[in-house]
Amino acid sequence: MRALFRRLVAAAAATVGLVALAPVQQAQAGTSCTPVLGCSGTVNYSGSLVLAVRDWTCSSGTTASASTGCVSLANTRWLSDGYRTPKDQDWDAFKVDAGWCVLVEFQIPAKKWHVTYDRRNQSSPVYVKVENFGTAYVRGQSRTSCP
């Protein structure tokens, strides 16, 4: 049993090492994510609805990049508080509506950080990218102040 455990740990370490050496992949539509590292996704813990978007269409941007036009809205999903995008599907972005301030925690392997998107005085929404094997946790949303 220990030998099997050691082999699994060694295989995981080798996979992580290869990923660290490989160039960062852009988020892809569909099921292009890996079973080992997972898929990009969004989790809503904000108390308000969040719109998840399946397809980031620009070839630029990394996790937390915001854009007004880098998504296809053909595949979207509303996330209620406490819900997430399916773990076995790649969901590349989420929407921050005009008139709202949104606090997001991003996690990618070996890194976690927070970003506030303040759109309270803006007239258009932005879409925020989540790379493959990354997760965006929407922690708060407000129309009056930033969470």
C-alpha positions as CSV (number, residue, x, y, z in Angstrom):
1,M,0.0,0.0,0.0
2,R,2.8,2.4,0.8
3,A,4.5,1.7,-2.5
4,L,1.3,2.5,-4.4
5,F,1.0,5.8,-2.3
6,R,4.6,6.7,-3.2
7,R,4.0,6.1,-6.9
8,L,0.9,8.2,-6.8
9,V,2.7,11.0,-5.0
10,A,5.6,10.8,-7.5
11,A,3.3,10.9,-10.5
12,A,1.4,13.9,-9.1
13,A,4.7,15.7,-8.4
14,A,5.9,14.9,-11.9
15,T,2.7,16.3,-13.4
16,V,2.9,19.5,-11.3
17,G,6.5,19.8,-12.4
18,L,5.6,19.5,-16.1
19,V,2.8,22.0,-15.7
20,A,5.2,24.5,-14.0
21,L,7.5,24.2,-17.0
22,A,4.8,24.3,-19.7
23,P,3.6,27.6,-21.0
24,V,0.3,28.9,-19.5
25,Q,-2.6,27.7,-21.6
26,Q,-5.4,30.1,-22.5
27,A,-8.8,29.0,-21.2
28,Q,-10.6,26.9,-23.7
29,A,-14.2,26.2,-24.4
30,G,-15.7,22.7,-23.9
31,T,-14.0,20.0,-21.9
32,S,-10.3,20.8,-22.6
33,C,-9.4,20.8,-18.9
34,T,-7.5,18.0,-17.3
35,P,-8.7,15.5,-14.7
36,V,-5.6,16.0,-12.6
37,L,-5.6,19.8,-12.4
38,G,-9.3,20.4,-13.0
39,C,-11.3,22.9,-15.0
40,S,-11.8,26.6,-14.8
41,G,-14.9,27.5,-12.8
42,T,-16.8,29.9,-10.7
43,V,-18.3,29.5,-7.3
44,N,-20.9,32.0,-5.9
45,Y,-20.8,32.9,-2.2
46,S,-22.1,36.5,-2.7
47,G,-25.8,36.3,-1.8
48,S,-26.7,37.6,-5.3
49,L,-26.8,35.8,-8.7
50,V,-23.6,35.5,-10.8
51,L,-23.6,34.8,-14.6
52,A,-20.9,32.2,-15.5
53,V,-19.8,32.2,-19.2
54,R,-18.4,29.1,-20.9
55,D,-16.3,30.7,-23.6
56,W,-13.5,33.3,-23.4
57,T,-12.8,34.2,-27.1
58,C,-9.7,36.4,-26.9
59,S,-6.2,34.9,-27.2
60,S,-5.0,37.3,-24.5
61,G,-5.5,37.7,-20.8
62,T,-4.9,35.6,-17.7
63,T,-6.9,34.8,-14.6
64,A,-8.6,38.0,-13.3
65,S,-8.3,39.9,-16.6
66,A,-11.4,41.9,-17.3
67,S,-12.8,42.7,-20.8
68,T,-16.0,44.0,-22.3
69,G,-15.8,41.9,-25.4
70,C,-13.9,38.6,-24.9
71,V,-16.7,36.2,-24.4
72,S,-19.3,34.3,-26.4
73,L,-22.7,34.5,-24.7
74,A,-24.0,31.3,-26.4
75,N,-23.3,29.2,-23.3
76,T,-24.1,30.8,-19.9
77,R,-25.3,29.7,-16.5
78,W,-26.8,31.6,-13.6
79,L,-25.3,30.6,-10.3
80,S,-27.4,31.2,-7.1
81,D,-25.7,31.7,-3.8
82,G,-23.8,28.6,-2.8
83,Y,-23.7,27.1,-6.3
84,R,-20.8,26.5,-8.7
85,T,-20.2,25.7,-12.3
86,P,-19.9,21.9,-13.0
87,K,-16.4,20.6,-11.9
88,D,-16.0,18.5,-15.0
89,Q,-16.7,21.3,-17.5
90,D,-14.5,24.3,-18.4
91,W,-16.2,27.7,-17.6
92,D,-13.9,30.4,-18.7
93,A,-15.4,33.7,-17.3
94,F,-18.1,35.4,-15.2
95,K,-19.9,38.7,-15.6
96,V,-19.5,41.8,-13.3
97,D,-22.6,43.9,-14.0
98,A,-22.5,47.7,-14.4
99,G,-23.6,49.4,-11.2
100,W,-22.1,46.7,-8.9
101,C,-18.9,46.3,-6.9
102,V,-17.8,42.6,-6.7
103,L,-15.1,41.0,-4.5
104,V,-13.6,37.8,-6.0
105,E,-11.1,35.4,-4.5
106,F,-9.0,33.6,-7.2
107,Q,-7.2,30.3,-6.7
108,I,-4.8,28.7,-9.1
109,P,-2.3,26.0,-8.1
110,A,0.0,27.4,-5.4
111,K,-1.6,30.9,-5.5
112,K,-4.6,32.7,-4.0
113,W,-5.5,36.4,-4.2
114,H,-8.4,38.8,-4.0
115,V,-9.6,41.4,-6.6
116,T,-12.3,44.0,-6.3
117,Y,-14.2,45.0,-9.5
118,D,-15.9,48.3,-8.9
119,R,-18.4,49.0,-11.7
120,R,-20.7,51.2,-9.6
121,N,-20.2,54.3,-11.8
122,Q,-19.9,52.3,-15.1
123,S,-22.6,51.9,-17.8
124,S,-21.3,48.5,-19.2
125,P,-20.5,45.2,-17.6
126,V,-17.1,43.4,-17.8
127,Y,-16.3,39.8,-18.1
128,V,-13.6,38.3,-16.0
129,K,-11.4,35.4,-17.1
130,V,-10.7,32.3,-15.1
131,E,-7.9,30.1,-16.6
132,N,-7.9,26.4,-16.9
133,F,-7.4,24.8,-13.4
134,G,-8.3,28.0,-11.7
135,T,-11.4,28.9,-9.6
136,A,-13.1,32.2,-9.0
137,Y,-15.0,32.5,-5.7
138,V,-17.4,35.5,-5.8
139,R,-17.3,36.5,-2.2
140,G,-19.5,39.6,-2.2
141,Q,-21.5,42.0,-4.4
142,S,-23.1,45.4,-3.6
143,R,-24.6,48.3,-5.4
144,T,-23.8,50.8,-2.6
145,S,-20.3,50.0,-1.4
146,C,-17.5,47.6,-2.1
147,P,-17.5,44.4,0.0
